[in-house]
Amino acid sequence: MRYRASACAPAGALMLVLLIFAALVAMATPVANAADCAVGQFADTEGSCQPCDPSCTSCDDATSCFACRPGLKFLSPDPTMRSLCTASCPFGQSIGSQGRCAPCQAPCTDCTDNQQLCYTCGPGYGWEAKDLDASPPSPKGTFTCYECDTDCVTCTGPSYPPKCHSCTGSVGLSDMTRCNAYNFMPSWYDPASRRYIRCHPSCESCTGPGPDSCLTCVSGWRLEAGDDRAGTCVSDCPVGSYLPSGSESSECAACHSNCRTCFGPSASECLSCHSQRPSKNRHCVEACGTGFYQVGSECYKCHPSCGDCTGPSHTQCIGSCNPLTFRLSVGQEEQDDDDQAEFTCVTMCPKGTGRSYDRKCLPCEANCDACWASISSGSGDRMECRKCKDGWFLDPSTRECVAACPDGTTAIGPECMLCRPGCAVCYGESPGKCITCQEDHPIHWQGDCRTSCPEGYHESEGTCVACSGYCKRCTGTEADQCTVCKDDDHLTVDGYCVSICPKGQFPASDASWEGTRCQPCGDQCERCTDANTCIQCAPGKFKYRDGCREACPPLTVSCAGVLSCHDCEPGCADCDSHLVGRDNCQATCSRCQYPLFFRRSTGKCVENCSPTGVINEFKPRECTDCARACRTCSVYSDRCTSCTDPNLWLIPHIGDCRKACPYVGFHKPPVGGGSGTDSPKVCHQCPLGCLECELLSEDVSCSVSPEDGSLSCDLESRCLKCDPSQFKVGDGEECTSICPAGTYANRRMRRCVPCSEECADDCTGQELQDCTVPGAGDKKASQRLAVGLGVGLGVLALVAVAGVVAFFLLRRRASPPGKESLPMDTIQD
């Protein structure tokens, strides 16, 4: 039987192939996206790239890492379990030898990363004290744990075996701080304190405290049994005596004087004491003392962790703890001012507490497993968290446990890692550990967040890319994308860095940019030193001063074949050019601007020809230089007012320079050779008519006027000898040919001699008849006659008065005695 294929079969097969292909494409898409994700990302179920946890270098989901960031370790102690990474491990773990968190090894319950030192010891260990004077570990200190004795849970050193503080459940703690499975002394096991406590002194063995719990009695005492096996031990001897052991007689012996009742003669065999004094270890004492507590009249030893106590347990300590233990303050009210307040002493601070500087276990802050005191004060220490509980993060700034890390930090393992400024997500505060950046630090490069790229790099797509090797800063990787050059190179206008700027540019610096840049010279300049100083113009351009021009400006000249403009001298109205050498073009003035004068010898324009020249008499706007012998001159070019040769003497009145001053008619030269501003050597002419003269002072000052070149000197002199045709006046300081009024010329003496006092005016000699003014002699005689007449009349009047007086005196002397004298008025009548 034949079957014919259906016509629909090929179409169905094709549809099946297409469906299978579509499924394969859909399955392959996430894989392809995962392969396309950048390092530090993973593809989610929708094929989108998502960032790994900040602790991961690579991952395939958000909850575990393939590889950890540098310096971080895996959180999981189990290598077969995937986990995130961390810089610190949770409480009770540390970084192990396999590069991941691992539980602290015995004897530590909390340890350092190398697991060599402990923060706390585990059961069966205590911290190792080197000697009896050792102090407990400091709040942040670590230590070595020391193994306790058999069956001992907690202990302290330094003796071996160490002093036990608590035992396993099957044994009890003896007064010898040993853990015993059974009793070695007259004692009973107290389940509350888990200690063996001594029996009453009368008991050799017992079931509990007090005298009625005895099972057997001390020697000489007998047991009176109670309802059960235990009873009370009694003595048949009276108080103060005992029945000696082994004695065949029944006579009682006296107790020691300290004992009220006893079982032997010594002071260590007391069973009770006089005056209700307590008994300690069968000794009568005044008081139990430190380290013991009293029940009834008996003293019992405190727990080994207590310094003093009110009962047998380590929770009944008072005063202080043993020097090698800590006072537990958790759940107990602090009453430091109450000496009888009970507290607990422990050998190791439990989880959730930390050591303080005054040997206390203080509670950690909320959600904290391990902490320590932040300051070395007292019970008020603030506790800083070191390890948080699971699910909480340690804030590095507050040292508190938080549910979510604050801004500026990132959750890495059990703690918030502090990030560097500008970093949004990181795995540590050190450089290079930033993962994502804040908006104000948008560039992520080499694990750091920056506001700009470092030297030699430029920003591109949120990171830094290296510039060309010539660039210090740039906008791209090409050689023509530099913005600042390295070392002493210059940045050209088209972005290259060169050691020498190209033609038409010059190196420049400015406060508004970094480094040096090649700036363009002017349009007509090929080489320049700055924007205003061209040193080589473009072809066909004239160089003028620091710039370039199409042609030379007015009052400048140029030389044939030399494209440079040269200024005429200042003040020139016109100038000429001439070439010196091959290319040294110079300008020479030929005419000056009014009112300046042209000095041809120098080719310059001057305001005044003097003092080194005079105005040319034929060319009034030009100067004629002084003659060669003259340094300065006046009026005429050869009329010197100072000499060129400093060794020559100036004859001022003729303007001549000579080797020496003339002897006649001149002052003798000063000893110092003369002085003065312009001509130190000047021959000073004697006054007119004087043949010889002398200076009254050698300090003679001469100066040449800059206005007209004239010489002026300041001096004082006197004439010593006049010309034969002259006459001296006065003391001879002046010579004259005509004597002044009131004098006459004495030709023999060659002086002007004063006229006689009789002369009214001039005279020709000293006699009265030599007076030259008519009537002058008569006038003098009349004057003499008047004087003589006046003198004579005065003398005559004096003689008359004297005669009258003498007459009356003589007459009075001649009168007779007794006759009254006449009154004066009678005589006068």
Secondary structure, 3 states (H helix, E strand, C coil): CCCCCCCCHHHHHHHHHHHHHHHHHHHHHHHHHHHHCCCCEEECCCCCEEECCCCEEECCCCCCCCEECCCCEECCCCCCCCCCEECCCCCCEEECCCCEEEECCCCEEEECCCCCCEEEECCCEEECCCCCCCCCCCCCCCECEEECCCCEEEEECCCCCCEEEEECCCCEECCCCCEECCCCCCEEEECCCCEEEECCCCEEEECCCCHHHEEEECCCEEEEECCCCCEEEEECCCCCEECCCCCCCCCCEECCCCEEEECCCCCCCEEEEHHHCCEECCEECCCCCCCEEEECCEEEECCCCEEEECCCCCCCEEEEECCCCEEECCCCCCCCCCCCCCEEEECCCCCCEEECCCCEEEECCCCEEEEEECCCCCCCCCEEEEEECCCCEEECCCCEEECCCCCCEEEECCEEEECCCCEEEECCCCCCCEEEECCCCCEEECCEEECCCCCCEEEECCEEEECCCCEEEECCCCCCCEEEECCCCEECCCCCEECCCCCCEEEEECCCCCCEEEEECCCCEEEEEECCEEEEECCCCEEECCEEECCCCCCEECCCCCCEEEECCCCEEEEEEEEECCCEEEEEEEEECCCCEEECCCCEEECCCCCCEEECCCCCCEEEECCCCEEEECCCCCCEEEECCCCCEEECCCCEEECCCCCCCEECCCCCCCCCCCCCCECCECCCCEEEEEECCCCCEEEECCCCCCEEEECCEEEEEECCCCEEECCCCEEECCCCCCEEEECCCCEEEECCCCCCCCECCCCHHHECCCCHHHHHHHHHHHHHHHHHHHHHHHHHHHHHHHHHHHHHHHCCCCCCCCCHHHHHC
